[in-house]
């Protein structure tokens, strides 16, 4: 048997280490170990009752056939109204493309904008699939190292420093995975303008925008119709497995995105689209806000608790449900340290290797998308384990 030769791009796409770690954690669970999962970027909440009821109605009404490639008109209009109610923006429904999750949205955006060899600026660290969306269309992810001094986000100065021949635009996230940090709106405005001055595009992933805690969030759509924004029903709306998201694109480009959608995936899930209409009812929105407040309460517990047991959090996250933890006090290799914590404390965290190359051995990502009782138990386990760990005791004595 002779296997077909794989395309070169497959070699540019790395495994998703988070999923491998999850498999090991679940294998431990099968042996009876009480693993606390703080690795997967998925809300522990599920779709609220109005959404489930809307799904049942859609099934019984026979809404199971294809929709138009851009999505059903009522959902596109509901998303547009949501931008008006939450952000004071007048977004035409014709600019909205309903997609199979934010993954589908970003894949579609890269298909439309990235030519082979084009370079796209993004931060290091960042969500790993962002690199692969670009590489899938033979583009080149141009990783910009960022750290605590810029809240792990791009700045106009860094954009100007790293913009070179072949760079065609930026792909940013605010709030971001894995750090939970946002770009201040005035800073984002300057980044978009700097890219615009160079003839570049700006894609802003706002999948966690609804989970912002310290300031009222503002959408990048306010910066001009040329900014392309992605969002999803997965995080704020708690519908991860429903695979439903959206893009907002310039009016003039909407026919191009429609053509690509028709050919790449026909349409997003019809049932999920009809169910998602219920996300914008007063009852559902009140529940989403209650859950957002619960995520903030968890954030306000876990960050000081981590610092108390000696795991440094250099930047307090202001959105999403992640903490980027500096573990260099205990280990020079975050991957080995994550394995150690899983095997000994039965707490599952993600090492920095999934999110880029810059200082990846220094950081762990913790997801606090789990009940606060689990967070307290995890802190107790980690604190006890680190306190008795020989290397920790030696370093602790050396600290002033």
C-alpha positions as CSV (number, residue, x, y, z in Angstrom):
1,X,0.0,0.0,0.0
2,X,1.3,3.5,-1.0
3,X,0.0,6.3,1.1
4,X,-0.7,9.7,-0.7
5,X,1.9,12.4,-0.2
6,X,0.6,15.0,2.3
7,X,0.5,18.7,1.5
8,X,3.4,20.7,2.9
9,X,1.1,22.8,5.0
10,X,0.3,19.8,7.3
11,X,3.8,20.0,8.6
12,X,3.3,23.6,9.7
13,X,0.3,22.7,11.9
14,X,1.3,21.4,15.3
15,X,-0.7,19.1,17.6
16,X,-3.0,20.7,20.1
17,X,-1.2,19.7,23.3
18,X,-4.1,20.8,25.5
19,X,-6.2,17.9,24.1
20,X,-3.4,15.4,24.7
21,X,-3.1,16.6,28.3
22,X,-6.9,16.2,28.6
23,X,-6.6,12.6,27.5
24,X,-4.0,11.9,30.1
25,X,-6.1,13.5,32.8
26,X,-9.1,11.4,31.8
27,X,-7.0,8.3,31.8
28,X,-6.0,9.1,35.4
29,X,-9.7,9.5,36.3
30,X,-10.4,6.0,34.9
31,X,-8.0,4.7,37.5
32,X,-10.0,6.4,40.3
33,X,-7.9,9.5,40.7
34,X,-9.9,12.7,41.6
35,X,-8.7,15.0,38.9
36,X,-9.7,18.6,38.9
37,X,-9.8,19.9,35.3
38,X,-8.5,23.4,34.9
39,X,-7.2,23.0,31.4
40,X,-10.0,23.2,28.8
41,X,-11.2,26.5,27.6
42,X,-14.9,25.7,28.0
43,X,-17.5,27.1,30.3
44,X,-18.9,24.7,32.9
45,X,-22.3,26.3,32.3
46,X,-24.4,25.0,29.5
47,X,-27.1,26.6,27.3
48,X,-29.9,28.0,29.5
49,X,-33.5,26.8,29.4
50,X,-34.8,29.3,26.8
51,X,-32.2,28.1,24.3
52,X,-32.9,24.4,24.9
53,X,-36.6,25.0,24.6
54,X,-36.0,26.9,21.3
55,X,-34.0,23.9,20.0
56,X,-36.9,21.6,20.8
57,X,-39.3,23.8,19.0
58,X,-37.0,24.0,16.0
59,X,-36.7,20.2,15.8
60,X,-40.5,19.7,16.1
61,X,-41.1,22.4,13.5
62,X,-38.9,20.6,11.0
63,X,-36.1,23.3,10.8
64,X,-33.5,20.7,9.7
65,X,-32.7,21.7,6.2
66,X,-30.0,24.0,4.8
67,X,-30.2,27.7,5.4
68,X,-28.6,30.4,3.3
69,X,-24.8,30.5,3.5
70,X,-24.9,33.7,5.5
71,X,-27.3,32.4,8.1
72,X,-31.0,32.9,8.8
73,X,-32.2,36.5,8.6
74,X,-33.8,36.5,12.1
75,X,-30.5,35.5,13.7
76,X,-28.4,38.0,11.7
77,X,-30.9,40.7,12.7
78,X,-30.7,39.7,16.3
79,X,-26.9,39.8,16.3
80,X,-27.1,43.3,14.7
81,X,-29.6,44.5,17.3
82,X,-27.3,43.1,20.1
83,X,-24.5,45.3,18.9
84,X,-26.8,48.3,19.0
85,X,-28.1,47.5,22.5
86,X,-24.8,46.5,24.1
87,X,-22.3,48.8,22.2
88,X,-24.4,51.6,20.6
89,X,-23.4,50.5,17.1
90,X,-25.5,50.5,14.0
91,X,-24.5,47.3,12.3
92,X,-26.4,46.3,9.2
93,X,-27.5,42.6,9.3
94,X,-26.2,42.2,5.7
95,X,-22.6,42.5,7.2
96,X,-23.1,39.5,9.4
97,X,-21.9,36.0,8.3
98,X,-23.1,33.2,10.6
99,X,-20.5,30.5,10.8
100,X,-19.7,27.1,12.3
101,X,-18.2,28.6,15.5
102,X,-15.4,31.2,15.7
103,X,-13.1,28.6,14.2
104,X,-15.2,28.6,11.1
105,X,-15.2,32.4,11.1
106,X,-11.5,32.8,11.4
107,X,-10.9,30.1,8.8
108,X,-13.2,31.9,6.4
109,X,-11.5,35.3,7.1
110,X,-8.1,33.8,6.4
111,X,-9.4,32.1,3.2
112,X,-10.6,35.5,2.0
113,X,-7.6,37.6,3.0
114,X,-4.4,35.5,3.1
115,X,-2.4,34.7,0.0
116,X,0.4,32.1,0.0
117,X,3.4,33.7,1.6
118,X,1.5,36.5,3.3
119,X,2.6,37.3,6.8
120,X,0.1,38.0,9.5
121,X,1.1,39.6,12.8
122,X,-0.2,38.0,16.0
123,X,1.1,37.8,19.6
124,X,3.2,35.1,21.1
125,X,1.6,33.8,23.3
126,X,-1.8,33.5,21.6
127,X,-4.5,30.9,20.9
128,X,-2.6,28.2,19.0
129,X,-5.2,27.7,16.3
130,X,-4.8,31.3,15.2
131,X,-1.4,30.4,13.8
132,X,-2.9,27.4,12.0
133,X,-5.7,29.2,10.4
134,X,-3.1,31.3,8.7
135,X,-0.9,28.4,7.8
136,X,-3.8,26.4,6.4
137,X,-3.9,29.0,3.6
138,X,-0.1,28.9,3.2
139,X,0.3,32.2,5.0
140,X,3.0,32.8,7.6
141,X,2.2,33.6,11.2
142,X,4.5,36.4,12.3
143,X,4.7,35.9,16.0
144,X,5.4,39.1,18.1
145,X,6.8,38.2,21.6
146,X,4.8,39.9,24.3
147,X,5.1,39.8,28.1
148,X,3.7,41.3,31.3
149,X,5.0,44.8,30.4
150,X,2.3,45.1,27.6
151,X,-0.2,42.8,29.4
152,X,0.7,40.1,26.9
153,X,-0.9,42.2,24.1
154,X,0.3,43.9,20.9
155,X,1.0,47.7,21.0
156,X,1.3,50.2,18.1
157,X,5.1,50.4,18.8
158,X,5.4,46.6,18.5
159,X,3.4,46.6,15.3
160,X,5.6,49.2,13.7
161,X,8.7,47.3,14.9
162,X,7.6,44.0,13.5
163,X,5.9,45.2,10.3
164,X,8.1,44.2,7.4
165,X,7.9,43.3,3.7
166,X,5.2,40.7,3.2
167,X,3.1,41.5,6.3
168,X,-0.5,41.9,5.2
169,X,-2.3,42.5,8.5
170,X,-3.0,41.6,12.1
171,X,-5.0,38.9,13.9
172,X,-5.7,39.9,17.5
173,X,-7.8,38.8,20.4
174,X,-9.3,40.9,23.1
175,X,-9.8,39.5,25.7
176,X,-7.2,36.9,24.8
177,X,-6.6,33.2,25.3
178,X,-4.3,32.2,27.2
179,X,-3.8,35.4,29.3
180,X,-7.3,36.7,29.9
181,X,-6.1,40.2,29.1
182,X,-7.6,42.9,26.9
183,X,-6.2,45.6,24.7
184,X,-7.3,49.1,26.0
185,X,-9.7,50.5,23.5
186,X,-7.6,53.6,22.7
187,X,-4.6,51.4,22.2
188,X,-6.6,49.1,19.9
189,X,-7.6,52.2,17.9
190,X,-3.9,53.1,17.4
191,X,-3.0,49.5,16.4
192,X,-5.8,49.4,13.8
193,X,-4.8,52.8,12.5
194,X,-1.1,51.8,12.2
195,X,-2.1,48.7,10.2
196,X,-4.5,50.7,8.1
197,X,-1.7,53.2,7.3
198,X,0.3,50.3,5.9
199,X,-2.5,49.0,3.8
200,X,-3.1,46.1,6.1
201,X,-6.2,44.3,7.4
202,X,-7.3,44.0,11.0
203,X,-9.1,40.9,12.3
204,X,-10.1,41.1,15.9
205,X,-11.4,38.0,17.7
206,X,-14.0,39.2,20.3
207,X,-15.1,35.7,21.4
208,X,-14.6,36.7,25.1
209,X,-15.8,40.3,24.8
210,X,-18.9,39.5,26.8
211,X,-16.8,38.1,29.6
212,X,-15.1,41.4,30.4
213,X,-15.0,42.3,34.1
214,X,-13.3,45.6,35.0
215,X,-14.5,48.0,32.3
216,X,-17.5,48.2,30.0
217,X,-16.3,46.4,26.8
218,X,-16.3,48.2,23.5
219,X,-16.3,46.3,20.2
220,X,-13.5,47.0,17.6
221,X,-16.4,47.5,15.1
222,X,-16.5,51.1,16.4
223,X,-13.1,51.7,14.8
224,X,-14.4,51.5,11.2
225,X,-16.2,49.3,8.8
226,X,-12.9,47.9,7.4
227,X,-12.3,46.1,10.8
228,X,-13.3,42.5,10.6
229,X,-14.6,41.0,13.9
230,X,-15.3,37.5,14.9
231,X,-17.4,36.3,17.8
232,X,-19.2,33.1,18.9
233,X,-22.0,31.6,20.9
234,X,-19.5,29.4,22.7
235,X,-18.2,31.4,25.6
236,X,-20.5,34.2,26.8
237,X,-23.6,32.3,25.5
238,X,-22.3,28.9,26.8
239,X,-23.0,26.9,23.6
240,X,-19.6,25.4,22.8
241,X,-20.7,22.1,21.3
242,X,-23.4,23.8,19.2
243,X,-20.6,25.1,16.9
244,X,-22.1,28.5,16.1
245,X,-20.3,31.8,15.6
246,X,-20.3,34.9,13.3
247,X,-18.2,37.4,11.4
248,X,-18.9,41.0,10.8
249,X,-17.3,42.1,7.5
250,X,-17.3,45.2,5.3
251,X,-20.5,45.6,3.3
252,X,-18.6,45.5,0.0
253,X,-16.9,42.2,0.9
254,X,-20.1,40.4,2.1
255,X,-20.7,38.8,-1.4
256,X,-17.2,37.3,-1.4
257,X,-17.7,35.8,2.1
258,X,-21.1,34.4,1.0
259,X,-19.5,32.8,-2.0
260,X,-16.8,31.2,0.1
261,X,-19.3,30.1,2.7
262,X,-21.4,28.4,0.1
263,X,-18.4,26.4,-1.2
264,X,-16.6,25.6,2.1
265,X,-19.4,24.5,4.4
266,X,-22.8,25.4,2.8
267,X,-24.2,26.8,6.1
268,X,-23.9,26.6,9.9
269,X,-26.1,24.2,11.8
270,X,-29.7,25.1,11.1
271,X,-31.0,23.8,14.5
272,X,-28.3,25.8,16.4
273,X,-29.2,28.9,14.5
274,X,-32.9,28.7,15.4
275,X,-32.0,27.9,19.0
276,X,-29.6,30.8,19.3
277,X,-32.4,33.2,18.6
278,X,-33.4,32.6,22.3
279,X,-30.0,33.9,23.5
280,X,-31.3,37.4,23.0
281,X,-34.4,37.1,25.1
282,X,-34.5,39.1,28.3
283,X,-34.6,35.9,30.4
284,X,-31.5,34.4,28.7
285,X,-29.5,37.7,28.8
286,X,-30.2,38.0,32.5
287,X,-28.9,34.5,33.0
288,X,-25.8,35.2,31.0
289,X,-25.0,38.3,33.0
290,X,-25.5,36.3,36.3
291,X,-23.0,33.8,35.0
292,X,-20.5,36.5,34.0
293,X,-20.7,37.8,37.5
294,X,-19.9,34.3,38.8
295,X,-16.9,34.1,36.5
296,X,-15.7,37.4,37.9
297,X,-16.2,36.1,41.5
298,X,-14.0,33.1,40.6
299,X,-11.3,35.3,39.1
300,X,-11.3,37.5,42.2
301,X,-10.7,34.3,44.3
302,X,-8.2,32.4,42.2
303,X,-5.7,35.2,41.4
304,X,-4.8,36.1,45.0
305,X,-5.0,32.5,46.0
306,X,-2.4,31.5,43.5
307,X,-0.1,34.3,44.6
308,X,-0.6,33.2,48.2
309,X,0.8,29.7,47.5
310,X,3.7,31.1,45.5
311,X,2.5,30.8,41.9
312,X,3.0,34.3,40.5
313,X,0.4,36.0,38.3
314,X,2.2,38.8,36.7
315,X,-0.9,40.4,35.1
316,X,-4.4,40.2,36.6
317,X,-6.7,39.1,33.8
318,X,-9.7,41.3,33.1
319,X,-11.7,39.0,30.9
320,X,-12.3,35.4,29.6
321,X,-11.7,32.7,32.3
322,X,-8.0,32.2,32.2
323,X,-5.0,33.0,34.4
324,X,-1.5,32.9,32.9
325,X,0.6,31.7,35.8
326,X,4.4,32.1,36.1
327,X,5.8,28.8,37.4
328,X,9.5,29.6,37.0
329,X,9.9,29.7,40.8
330,X,9.3,26.0,40.8
331,X,10.5,24.7,37.4
332,X,12.4,25.6,34.3
333,X,10.0,23.5,32.2
334,X,6.3,24.2,32.4
335,X,5.4,21.1,30.4
336,X,7.2,18.8,32.9
337,X,5.8,20.8,35.8
338,X,2.2,20.4,34.4
339,X,2.8,16.7,34.2
340,X,4.1,16.7,37.8
341,X,1.1,18.6,39.1
342,X,-1.3,16.2,37.3
343,X,0.4,13.1,38.6
344,X,0.9,14.3,42.2
345,X,-1.8,16.9,42.9
346,X,-4.3,15.6,40.3
347,X,-4.8,19.1,39.0
348,X,-4.8,19.5,35.2
349,X,-3.2,22.8,33.9
350,X,-1.9,23.6,30.4
351,X,1.8,24.4,29.8
352,X,2.9,27.4,27.7
353,X,4.1,25.3,24.8
354,X,0.6,25.3,23.2
355,X,0.5,29.1,22.9
356,X,3.8,29.9,21.1
357,X,7.5,29.8,21.7
358,X,8.3,33.0,23.7
359,X,9.0,32.0,27.3
360,X,6.8,29.0,26.9
361,X,8.7,27.1,29.5
362,X,7.8,29.8,32.1
363,X,4.0,29.8,32.1
364,X,1.0,27.6,32.7
365,X,-2.6,28.5,31.7
366,X,-5.2,27.9,34.3
367,X,-8.9,27.9,33.4
368,X,-11.3,28.9,36.2
369,X,-14.3,27.7,34.2
370,X,-15.2,25.3,37.0
371,X,-17.2,25.7,40.2
372,X,-15.5,27.7,43.0
373,X,-15.6,24.7,45.2
374,X,-13.2,23.0,42.7
375,X,-11.0,26.1,42.7
376,X,-10.7,26.0,46.5
377,X,-9.9,22.3,46.4
378,X,-7.3,22.8,43.6
379,X,-5.6,25.6,45.6
380,X,-5.5,23.4,48.6
381,X,-3.9,20.5,46.7
382,X,-1.4,22.7,44.9
383,X,-0.5,24.5,48.1
384,X,0.1,21.3,50.0
385,X,2.1,19.7,47.2
386,X,4.3,22.8,46.7
387,X,5.0,23.2,50.4
388,X,6.4,19.7,50.7
389,X,8.3,19.7,47.4
390,X,12.0,19.7,48.1
391,X,13.0,22.2,45.4
392,X,10.3,24.6,46.7
393,X,11.6,24.4,50.3
394,X,15.2,25.2,49.2
395,X,14.0,28.1,47.1
396,X,11.7,29.4,49.8
397,X,14.6,29.6,52.2
398,X,16.6,31.7,49.7
399,X,13.9,34.2,49.3
400,X,14.1,37.3,51.5
